[in-house]
Amino acid sequence: MTEPRTGPEPSTATVSAGSTGAYGPGEWPEVPLKPEERAPVLITAGVWLVFLVLPLVSMVTGEAPLGAKVLGYAGLAAFVIVYLGHFILPWPWRSLPHWANTAAATVLLVLCVLATIPAAGLNSFNFLPFTLAIWIFPHRLKIGLPVAFGLSAAWLSAALLVDAGDSQFWLIVPTSLALVIMLALRLAMEREERSRVLSEELALSRQREQVGRDVHDVLGHSLTVITLKTELARRLVDTDPGRAQTELDEVLAIARQSLAEVRNTVGGLHVPELGAQLASVRTALDAAGITAHLPSPATAAELPGDRRELFAWCLREAVTNVIRHADAAHCTVTITADRLVVRDDGRGLPGRDPEVTGPGSAPGPTSDISPVTPGSGAGLRGMRHRVTEAGGLLSVRPAQRGGDRPGTIVEVIL
């Protein structure tokens, strides 16, 4: 009996096992064992062979003829070889499916058991649980369990038909108890494997979401600036060709920088730098004709590294929204040790309630803000996720009450 790692049922992996056959999905092993993996498998499977001491002692101390004992020793040795060999090489006939190979191994094991009966007598029943193990552990449950139950029924029927007197009870117990133990182990392994697969899928999903947010933030800002500068260059191409050429050169530089950022983001290497982001924001606002009021790069350099990164992502997205949607004349950015504020004098948030999100309510003007609605844009959702992960608060609210152009304040508080 052994406990090799099994795949989920059904598994999503089917790996070729040579030119003529394939390892089945959800079966163990799903790929051929490497030489360094064989020793641990032999140890795990072989430790259960200690239960064969009883038939071995019975053969050694019994009064069976020498020929019967020799046959019994040969049967025991062959049983061990076939049993362990099946875990190392479960597909000796690769043109056949796994279950057919296991069925052949089961027949060989039963023949080995029959060879031990003349010398070991009723103690040969100790061999039978091992025939269940090669079905329960390596196979998918929908294949292994029915076969294991069928074999158990056959062994128990044989035990009931044997005239063993008071020992008949002890012929039934080993097979029944072994079946229960192996089923418990197998189901526990299945549950553990399913949990592992779900954890890996959840981690992969989170990674994809992170990459999606990063790519959105990188491209959203860069493409906005490229669009504005291209439109400006098109207007200037007849009246001021030199200025138009300069704008197009900047568009080319931004496009190359964006390509590099996307590559780094996909590779998990991109971390925005707040000082450089402030310079990029100024360029973008100038191209959009919006007067920028920004802190100096020295202010950004004084912040801790993790806050610089978070503020850089949020600044990029907030200013991109100002350029795209606000129709503002001015944009003011304020950065302190625990706060980033982006304020514009644009048309505000028509048709939308003020928004706030975070692990707790913010003091002052943000304390009465309603929760962020599910309909928020992708950029705002990404910003909200970053701020929430950092344990901060994100609020989006009008800069002033009333008026045709109330403006908007985006505030990140840590």
N, C-alpha and C positions, 0 to 999 in steps of 0.2 A: 504494500500500500504506500502511496506517495502523495505528495501535494504539489505537483508542478503548477506553475502559473498558467491560468487559462484565460482566454479572451472572453469578451462580453458576448452574449448570445442575442442576436446574431452579431458577429464581428464585422467590421468594415474592411478588414484586410484579408486579401487572398494572395499569398506569395507563391511564386513558382518554385517547385521542388524538383527541378530537372526538366529535361526536354519532353518527357512522356507523362508526367503526372503533376499534381498540384497539392499543396497543403491546404486542407479545408478551412474555411472561415470559422472562427470560434473554437478551433481545435488546438491542442497543444502538441508540439510547438508549432506556431504559425509559420516559422521559418526554420530551416535546418539548424541543428545545434552546432555551435562552433566547438572546436576541440577543448578550449578552456572551460566551456560550460558543461561538459560531460561529467566531470568529477563531482560537482555539487549535486547533479541529478542522481548519479549513482549512490551518493551518500544518503540523500533524502529518501530515495526509493528503497535502498538496501537496509536501512535501519529497522524496517519492519520484518525483515527476514529472521529476526531473533525468535519469532514465534514458531519457526520450523525446528527449533531445538527439540521440541517434544517428539515429533515423528522420528528425528534422527536418533535420539536416545532410545526410543522404542525399537528401532532397527538394530542398534548396537547391542542392547541388553536382551533382546527377544530370543526366542528359541527357533526362529525360522531357519530353514536350510541355508547353506552358504550361497547357493545360487540365487535364492530369493533375496538375500541381503545384498548381494552384488547388484542385482537388478534394481533394488530399492535405492542403493547409493547412486547408481547411474541416473535413475529417475529424478532423485532429489537434485543432483548436480545439473541435470538438463533443465529442470524446472527453474532453478536460480538463473541459469544463463538466458533462457527464453524470456523470463520475467524482466530481468534487468535490461536485456538487449532490446526489448520492445520500447523502453523509454528512451534509449539512445538512438535506435533506428526504427521508428514507428512505421516507416513506409519501405519495407524491404522490396515490395513489388509496387513500383511507383505507377504502373499502368492501372492499378486498382485503387479505389477510394480507401480512405483511412479505415472505415468500419470493416471493410473486407480484410484488410491486413490484420486488424485486431481480432477478427473472427478466426483467422488462420492461427494466430498466436494462442487464442483460447483453446482451440482443438489440440495444439501441441502441449499446452499446459495440462489439459485433462488427460492426455495420454501419459504424461509424466506422473500424474497422480495415480493413475491405474497401475503404473509400474511399481509404485511404492507399497501398494496395498498388501501383497503377500508377506512383506517383512514388517510393515508398520501397522497393519490392521486398521482399526477404527481411528487411530491417530492421523491417518491420511486426510481426514476431514479438515485438519488445520491448514492444508494447502488451499482449500477452496476459496476463502475470502480474497486471496490474491487475484483470482480470476475476475472478481468484481472490481478491484482497484483499477485494472487496465481499461475498464469501460467507464467508470464513474469520473475519474480525474481527467484523462486526456481528451474526452469527447465533449461535444455540446450536450447540454442536459437533455434535450429532446431525443437524442440518440442513446446516450449512455445510461440514463435512468431506466427506460423500459427494458433494455438488455440486462442490466444489473438485477432488476426485479425478477426477470425471467430465470436468470441463473440461480438466484437465491431460492426461488420456488423449486427449481430442479434439485438443488442440494438438500433443501429441507424435506422434499418428498423422498429422496434417497435415504435420509436419516430416519424417517418414519418407517420405511420399509425394512431397514436393517434390524435384525434380531439382536439388539444390544442390551436388553434387559434394563437394569437400573442406569446404565451409562447412556441411554438414548437421550436423556435430557441434555447431557453435556455434548452431544453431537449437534443439537439444535442451537444451543446458546452461542457458540463461537460465530457461526454464520450470521445469525440474527443480529448479534451485538456488533459485529464488524460492519454489517450493512448500515445500521443506524449511525454508527460513528462516522463512517465514510460519507454518508449523505449529509450529516451535520457539517462536516469539514468542507465538503464540496459546495454546499449552499452558502456557507460563510465566505468561502473564496470567491464565489460568484458575486456576492454582495459587495465585497471589498473591491473587486475588479470593476464593477459597475460604478462604484463611487469614484474610483481612480479615473475612469473614462470621463465621467461627468465633470470632475474637477479640471481635467485637461481641456475639455470643451469650453468650460466656463472661462478658464484662463485665456484660451484662444479668442473667445468672443470679446473679452475685455481688451486684449491686445489689438484686435481689429478696430474696436471702438476708439481706442487711443490713437491709432494710426489715422483713422478717418478724421478725428478732430484735428490732429496736427496738420494733415494735408489740407483740410478745409481752411484752417486759419492761415496757413502759408499761402495758398493759392488765392484765397478770397481777397486778402490785402494786396498781393502783388498784381493780380489781374485788374483790380480796381485802378491802381496807379498806372498800369500799362494802358488801360482804356483811356484814362484822362489825358495822359501825355500824348497818346496817338491822336486823339481828337484835337488837342492843342497844336500838334505838329501839322495836321491837315489844314487847320485854319491859317497857319503861318507860312505854308509852303510857297505861296505867291507873294505875300507882303514882306516876309522876313525869312528868306531861305536859310540864312546862317543859324538863326534861332531854331528853326524847324529841324535842321540837321543835328543841333545839340540835343533837342528833345528826343529825336529818334535814337541817338547814341545812348541816351539814358534809358530809353525803353529796352534797347538791346542788352544793356548791362543788368537791368532789373530782371529781364527774362532769363538770362544766364544764371543770375543769383537764385532765382526762384527754382530753376531746374536743379541746381545743386542742393537747395534746401529740401526739395521733395525727395531727392535721392537719399539725403541724410536722414530725413524723417522716416522713410520706409525702412532704412537700416537701423533705426532706433538711435541715431547719433545726434539728431538735431536738438539743440537747446538754445532758444533765442537769447540774445544779450540785450539787456534793457537799454544800455547807452546807444548801441547801434539801432535799436528799434525807435528810440526818440528821434534820431537823425532821419530814419526812414519815414516816420510819421510826419516830420516837418516837410520833407520833400513831397509826400502825398498831399498834404493840406495845401501847400503852395500851388501844386498842379491843379487842384480843384478850386483855386481862388478863395480859399478860406484862410482868414488870418489866424495864425497859430500862436498860442501863448503856452510855452513849454518850459519845464524846469531844465536846468543845465545837466549835462552828462555826469558832472561831479556828484550831483544829488543821488543819481542812480548807483554810482560806485560805492556809496556809503551803506547801501542796504545789504542784508545777508543774501547769500547766493540763491537760496530757495525762493525768497521773495522777489528777487530780481527776475527769476525765470517766470514765476506766476504773473507778475505785473507786466512783463513783456508780452506774454500771450494775451492777456486781457486788454492791454493798451492797443495791440494790433487789431483785435476784433472790434473794440469800441470805436476807434477812429475810422475803421473801414465802414462801420454802420453810419457814422456821421457823414462821411463822404457820399455814401450811396443813398441815404434816405432822409437826412435831416434838412437839406437845402439851407444850411447855416452860413452865416457870415463870419462867425468867430468860433473858435474851439479852444478851450482852456484845459490844460492837464496839470493836476496837482499830485505830487507824490511825497508821502511821508513814510516813516518807518513802518506803519501798520495800515496805510490807506492809499488807495489810488482812486482819483476822481477825474472823470472826463465829462466836461460840461460844454454844451453848445447852445446857441440861441436860435435853433431851427424851429421847424413846425411841430415838433413834439411827437407824441404818440397817439395820433387820432384813432379812436375806436378801440384802444387797448387800455386795460387797467394798469396802474403802476405795479411793478413786480419786485419781489424780494425773495431770496432763497438763502438758506444756510442753516447751520445747526442750532442757532439761537436768534433771537430778535435783536436788531441793532438799536442803540440808543438814539434819542433825538428824533430827527425828521424821518428816519426809516422805521420807527417803531410801529406805525399804523399802516404799513404797506401790506397789501394782500399777497399771498403766495404766487410764485411764478406759475403761469398757466401752461398746460401741456402743449398749447399751440405755438409756443415760442419758436423763433427761427433756429436753424441748425447752429449758427454761430453763437447765439445766446445760450442755447442748450449746452454747447461745448464749454463756454465760459463758466456757466453755472456748475457744470460737473467738475471743472478744475478747481474752482473756488471751494466747493463743498468738500472735495477730497483734501484740500489744505486746511479744512476746519474753519473757513472764513464765511463771510456773508456777502452776497451780491445783491444790490438793489438797483432798479431802473425806475426812475420817477421823473415827473415834470420839474424843470428848473424853477418855474414859478406858476402860480395858480392863475388861470384865466388868460385872456389875450389870444390873439391870432397866432402868435409865435411863442409858446411857453418854453420852448427849448427842452432839453433832456439832460438828466444827470445820470451817469453810470458810475456806481461807487462800489469798490471792493474794499472790504474791511477785514482785517485779520486780528 
